Amino acid sequence: MSIYGDYIKSVIRTVPDWPEQGVNFRDITPLLQNSAAFRKLIDSFVHRYQEMNLDAIAAIDARGFIIGAPLAYELGCSFVPVRKKGKLPFKTVSETYTLEYGHSEVELHSDAFQKDDRILLMDDLIATGGTMLAAANLIQRCGGQVVETATIIDLPELGGSQKIRDAGFSVFAVCSFNEDE
C-alpha cells in the first residue's frame, strides 16, 4: 500500500447496489476530479517505480489509461494500450479470459515491445483478476517481462490479486477495500 493509501481510499466513493443489488461499486471519479488527490495517486506510483528502469507502461482499457499515461510521462518511458478486441488498427495478438458469465478478449499490437522489455502493467482495479492475467499473458507472448501489476484498488475478497500472485506476478495496489467497507 502507498503512503497515501488511506487518503486515496477516503476520496473514492462507494456506490451501494450498483450495477446490481449487493455490489458495492468503487467509483474513482471523485479521485480524478480532486486535483490534489489525483497528484498524490500518480506520485504514489512514481515513487514506487522511479528506480525500476521500466521500458513501458502497459495500461488496460479504459480506466487504466487514466493513470498509465501520466505515469509513463513522469517516468520517461513509453505507453502501450491494452485494448478491448477490435479497437486496434494494426496487427494484433489477443487473449481470451473468463468473466462471471461468458468470455471477453483483450489485444495489443504485436510490435508493442522489444524482447525482454521491462513492463509495468496497470489498471484501475483488481477484482477477479481475469483481465490483468490476460494482459500479462499477452505481454509475455510479445516478449515483454512483466515487472509488476499495479492498480489503484484491490478487492482481495474476490480473489483476483491472489490469482495473479499464484500465476507468478507481483501485485501492488495503492489501497484495498473489503466488501463490508
C-alpha positions as CSV (number, residue, x, y, z in Angstrom):
1,M,0.0,0.0,0.0
2,S,1.1,3.6,-0.7
3,I,1.9,6.1,1.9
4,Y,-1.1,8.0,0.5
5,G,-3.2,4.8,0.5
6,D,-5.6,5.8,3.3
7,Y,-6.1,9.3,1.9
8,I,-6.7,7.9,-1.6
9,K,-9.2,5.4,-0.2
10,S,-11.1,8.2,1.6
11,V,-11.6,10.0,-1.7
12,I,-13.0,7.0,-3.6
13,R,-16.8,6.9,-3.5
14,T,-18.7,3.7,-2.7
15,V,-22.0,3.3,-4.6
16,P,-24.1,0.6,-3.0
17,D,-26.1,-1.8,-5.0
18,W,-24.7,-0.8,-8.4
19,P,-24.7,-2.2,-11.0
20,E,-26.8,-4.7,-9.2
21,Q,-28.1,-5.4,-5.8
22,G,-25.4,-6.4,-3.2
23,V,-22.5,-4.9,-5.2
24,N,-20.5,-2.0,-3.7
25,F,-19.1,-0.2,-6.7
26,R,-15.9,1.7,-6.1
27,D,-16.1,4.9,-8.0
28,I,-12.8,6.6,-8.8
29,T,-14.5,9.7,-10.4
30,P,-14.1,11.8,-7.2
31,L,-10.4,10.9,-7.1
32,L,-9.9,12.1,-10.6
33,Q,-11.9,15.3,-10.0
34,N,-9.8,16.2,-6.9
35,S,-6.5,17.6,-8.3
36,A,-4.6,17.1,-5.0
37,A,-5.8,13.5,-4.7
38,F,-5.0,12.7,-8.3
39,R,-1.5,14.2,-7.9
40,K,-1.0,12.0,-4.8
41,L,-2.2,9.0,-6.7
42,I,0.2,9.5,-9.6
43,D,3.0,10.3,-7.1
44,S,2.3,7.0,-5.3
45,F,3.2,5.2,-8.5
46,V,6.1,7.4,-9.4
47,H,7.7,6.9,-6.0
48,R,7.3,3.2,-6.3
49,Y,8.6,2.8,-9.8
50,Q,11.1,5.6,-10.5
51,E,14.2,3.5,-9.9
52,M,12.9,0.2,-11.6
53,N,14.3,1.0,-15.1
54,L,11.0,0.4,-16.8
55,D,10.8,0.4,-20.6
56,A,7.0,0.8,-20.9
57,I,3.7,1.2,-19.0
58,A,1.0,-1.1,-20.4
59,A,-2.4,0.0,-19.3
60,I,-5.7,-1.8,-19.7
61,D,-8.7,-0.2,-21.5
62,A,-10.0,2.2,-20.4
63,R,-9.5,3.4,-16.8
64,G,-6.0,2.1,-16.7
65,F,-5.2,4.6,-19.4
66,I,-6.0,7.5,-17.0
67,I,-3.2,6.5,-14.6
68,G,-0.9,4.8,-17.1
69,A,-0.3,7.7,-19.4
70,P,0.7,10.3,-16.8
71,L,2.9,7.7,-15.1
72,A,4.7,6.9,-18.4
73,Y,5.3,10.6,-18.9
74,E,6.7,11.0,-15.4
75,L,8.9,8.0,-15.7
76,G,10.1,8.8,-19.2
77,C,9.0,5.5,-20.7
78,S,6.6,4.5,-23.4
79,F,2.9,3.9,-23.0
80,V,1.2,0.9,-24.5
81,P,-2.6,0.5,-24.5
82,V,-4.1,-2.9,-23.9
83,R,-7.4,-2.7,-25.7
84,K,-10.7,-4.5,-25.9
85,K,-10.9,-6.7,-29.0
86,G,-11.4,-4.8,-32.3
87,K,-10.1,-1.4,-31.2
88,L,-6.5,-1.5,-32.5
89,P,-5.8,-0.8,-36.2
90,F,-2.6,-2.7,-36.8
91,K,-1.6,-6.4,-36.5
92,T,-2.6,-7.6,-33.0
93,V,-2.3,-10.5,-30.6
94,S,-5.2,-11.3,-28.4
95,E,-6.0,-13.2,-25.2
96,T,-9.4,-14.5,-24.1
97,Y,-10.4,-14.6,-20.5
98,T,-13.4,-15.8,-18.5
99,L,-15.9,-13.5,-17.0
100,E,-18.6,-14.4,-14.4
101,Y,-21.0,-15.1,-17.3
102,G,-19.1,-15.6,-20.6
103,H,-15.8,-14.5,-22.1
104,S,-14.0,-11.4,-23.2
105,E,-10.8,-10.6,-25.1
106,V,-8.0,-8.1,-24.9
107,E,-5.5,-7.2,-27.6
108,L,-2.3,-5.3,-28.1
109,H,-0.2,-4.5,-31.1
110,S,2.2,-7.4,-32.0
111,D,5.1,-4.9,-32.2
112,A,4.4,-3.2,-28.8
113,F,7.5,-4.4,-27.1
114,Q,11.1,-5.5,-27.8
115,K,12.3,-8.8,-26.4
116,D,12.9,-8.6,-22.6
117,D,11.4,-5.0,-22.3
118,R,10.6,-4.4,-18.6
119,I,6.9,-3.6,-18.4
120,L,4.6,-2.3,-15.7
121,L,1.0,-3.5,-16.2
122,M,-1.7,-1.1,-14.8
123,D,-5.4,-1.0,-14.4
124,D,-7.7,0.9,-12.0
125,L,-8.9,-2.1,-10.0
126,I,-8.3,-5.8,-9.4
127,A,-11.5,-7.8,-8.8
128,T,-11.4,-11.4,-10.1
129,G,-8.0,-10.9,-11.9
130,G,-9.0,-12.2,-15.4
131,T,-8.3,-9.0,-17.3
132,M,-5.0,-8.4,-15.6
133,L,-3.9,-12.0,-16.2
134,A,-4.9,-12.0,-19.8
135,A,-3.0,-8.7,-20.4
136,A,0.1,-10.1,-18.6
137,N,0.0,-13.2,-20.8
138,L,-0.2,-11.0,-23.9
139,I,2.8,-9.0,-22.8
140,Q,4.9,-12.2,-22.2
141,R,3.8,-13.6,-25.6
142,C,5.1,-10.4,-27.2
143,G,8.5,-10.8,-25.5
144,G,8.0,-8.4,-22.6
145,Q,8.8,-9.0,-19.0
146,V,6.0,-8.0,-16.5
147,V,7.9,-6.4,-13.7
148,E,4.7,-5.9,-11.6
149,T,1.0,-5.5,-11.9
150,A,-0.3,-2.2,-10.4
151,T,-3.7,-0.8,-9.6
152,I,-5.4,1.9,-7.6
153,I,-7.8,-0.5,-5.8
154,D,-7.6,-4.2,-4.8
155,L,-10.7,-6.1,-3.8
156,P,-8.9,-9.0,-2.1
157,E,-12.1,-10.9,-1.1
158,L,-12.8,-11.5,-4.8
159,G,-9.6,-13.4,-5.1
160,G,-8.1,-11.7,-8.2
161,S,-4.9,-10.4,-6.6
162,Q,-4.1,-13.9,-5.2
163,K,-4.8,-15.5,-8.5
164,I,-2.3,-13.0,-10.1
165,R,0.3,-13.8,-7.5
166,D,-0.3,-17.5,-7.9
167,A,0.4,-17.1,-11.6
168,G,3.8,-15.7,-10.7
169,F,3.2,-11.9,-10.9
170,S,3.8,-9.3,-8.3
171,V,0.9,-7.1,-7.3
172,F,0.9,-3.5,-6.0
173,A,-2.3,-1.7,-5.0
174,V,-2.5,1.9,-3.6
175,C,-5.4,0.8,-1.4
176,S,-7.8,-2.1,-0.9
177,F,-11.4,-2.5,0.1
178,N,-13.2,-5.3,1.9
179,E,-16.8,-5.9,0.8
180,D,-18.2,-4.5,4.0
181,E,-16.4,-1.2,3.8
